Amino acid sequence: FVHTAQDGRIAVVGVFFTEGAENLGFQEVLDDVNNASTDPITDLYDMIPENTSYYHYLGSLTTPPLIENVEWYVMKNPVEVSAAQIASFRELYSHNNRAIQPLNDRVIVEHSE
């Protein structure tokens, strides 16, 4: 989830997915991408883990133009999506856009719920 403030600052909330049950919120996203739609996601909270513990660090976007000074919040716990949803996502996005970068003295802060 990429968020941009009025002053241009960027924050990203990253959520890992694990294979399991179908996820209604993620299905809405897949449907919107496939249909070039910008409808609001009604099942947004289905894509956020119940336990909202996270890691925070200052990084960059993972897609061009790779803007730096992005506030990252990576959820510790994954959310389930179905095998079919994972396959659909892979059809849309077949590769990663950026290799893992070195930490370079950045601090990772852990927040536990």
C-alpha positions as CSV (number, residue, x, y, z in Angstrom):
1,F,0.0,0.0,0.0
2,V,1.7,3.2,-1.2
3,H,0.6,6.5,0.4
4,T,1.7,10.0,-0.6
5,A,1.3,13.0,1.6
6,Q,0.4,16.4,0.3
7,D,4.0,17.5,0.8
8,G,5.2,14.6,-1.3
9,R,6.5,12.3,1.5
10,I,5.8,8.7,0.8
11,A,5.0,5.8,3.1
12,V,4.6,2.2,2.1
13,V,2.9,-0.6,4.1
14,G,4.2,-3.9,3.0
15,V,2.2,-7.1,3.7
16,F,3.5,-10.6,2.9
17,F,1.1,-13.2,1.5
18,T,1.1,-16.9,2.2
19,E,-0.9,-19.5,0.3
20,G,-4.1,-20.4,2.0
21,A,-7.7,-19.3,1.8
22,E,-9.0,-16.9,-0.8
23,N,-8.7,-13.3,0.2
24,L,-11.7,-11.1,-0.8
25,G,-9.8,-7.8,-0.6
26,F,-6.9,-9.1,-2.7
27,Q,-9.5,-10.5,-5.2
28,E,-10.9,-7.0,-5.5
29,V,-7.4,-5.6,-6.3
30,L,-6.8,-8.3,-8.9
31,D,-10.2,-7.7,-10.5
32,D,-9.6,-3.9,-10.6
33,V,-6.2,-4.4,-12.3
34,N,-7.6,-6.8,-14.8
35,N,-10.5,-4.4,-15.6
36,A,-8.4,-1.2,-15.5
37,S,-10.8,0.0,-12.7
38,T,-10.1,2.4,-9.9
39,D,-13.1,1.3,-7.7
40,P,-12.5,1.7,-3.9
41,I,-11.5,-1.6,-2.2
42,T,-14.4,-2.5,0.2
43,D,-12.5,-5.5,1.8
44,L,-9.3,-3.6,2.5
45,Y,-9.0,-4.9,6.1
46,D,-8.8,-8.5,4.7
47,M,-5.4,-7.6,3.4
48,I,-4.0,-6.5,6.8
49,P,-3.0,-9.1,9.4
50,E,-5.0,-9.1,12.6
51,N,-1.8,-8.7,14.6
52,T,-0.5,-5.4,13.4
53,S,3.1,-5.8,14.6
54,Y,5.6,-4.4,12.0
55,Y,9.2,-3.4,11.1
56,H,9.9,0.2,10.1
57,Y,12.9,1.6,8.2
58,L,13.7,4.3,5.7
59,G,14.2,3.0,2.2
60,S,13.1,3.6,-1.4
61,L,10.4,2.6,-3.8
62,T,11.0,-0.8,-5.4
63,T,9.7,0.3,-8.8
64,P,11.0,3.0,-11.1
65,P,11.9,5.8,-10.5
66,L,13.1,4.2,-7.2
67,I,12.5,7.3,-5.1
68,E,14.4,7.4,-1.9
69,N,13.4,8.5,1.7
70,V,10.4,6.3,1.7
71,E,9.0,5.3,5.1
72,W,8.5,1.5,5.0
73,Y,6.2,-0.3,7.4
74,V,6.5,-4.1,6.8
75,M,3.9,-6.2,8.6
76,K,5.5,-9.1,10.6
77,N,2.6,-11.5,10.0
78,P,1.4,-12.6,6.5
79,V,-2.1,-12.7,5.2
80,E,-3.6,-15.7,3.4
81,V,-4.4,-15.6,-0.4
82,S,-5.4,-18.6,-2.5
83,A,-3.1,-20.4,-4.9
84,A,-5.2,-19.2,-7.8
85,Q,-4.8,-15.6,-6.6
86,I,-1.0,-16.0,-6.4
87,A,-1.0,-17.4,-9.9
88,S,-3.1,-14.4,-11.2
89,F,-0.7,-12.0,-9.5
90,R,2.3,-13.7,-11.1
91,E,0.6,-13.4,-14.5
92,L,0.4,-9.6,-14.0
93,Y,3.8,-9.1,-12.3
94,S,6.2,-11.8,-13.4
95,H,9.4,-10.3,-11.9
96,N,10.7,-8.2,-9.1
97,N,11.8,-4.7,-10.1
98,R,14.6,-4.2,-7.6
99,A,17.2,-6.4,-6.1
100,I,17.6,-6.4,-2.3
101,Q,19.8,-3.5,-1.3
102,P,22.4,-3.4,1.5
103,L,21.3,-2.0,4.9
104,N,24.0,0.8,4.7
105,D,23.8,1.7,8.4
106,R,20.0,2.2,8.3
107,V,18.2,1.3,11.4
108,I,15.2,-1.2,11.4
109,V,12.8,-0.5,14.2
110,E,10.5,-3.3,15.5
111,H,7.0,-2.6,16.8
112,S,5.2,-5.4,18.5
113,E,1.5,-5.4,19.2
